[in-house]
Amino acid sequence: MFMIAPNNDTESLLVNACESLASASVLASDFATELIGPQRHKAIAIQQVIMLAELAVNRAVDNVVPT
C-alpha cells in the first residue's frame, strides 16, 4: 500500500525517521500528561523508548554525514 521511493538517499531516510520519532515522542509525552498511575508510567516508558530510538537515528545521521 505504501512504499518508500527507491531513489531516496540514506541521509534523507534517516532524517525522515528522526523527525517521525521526534513527533511520536512529543505525542507520547503529551498523552502521558493526561494519564495517572500505572498507565502514565507505561506511556512515559514508551516515550523514553522512542527517544532512545531517536538518539540512535541521530547518531546514524552523524555517521553518514559528518559535520
Secondary structure, 3 states (H helix, E strand, C coil): CCCCCCCCCHHHHHHHHHHHHHHHHHHHHHHHCCCCHHHHHHHHHHHHHHHHHHHHHHHHHHHHCCC
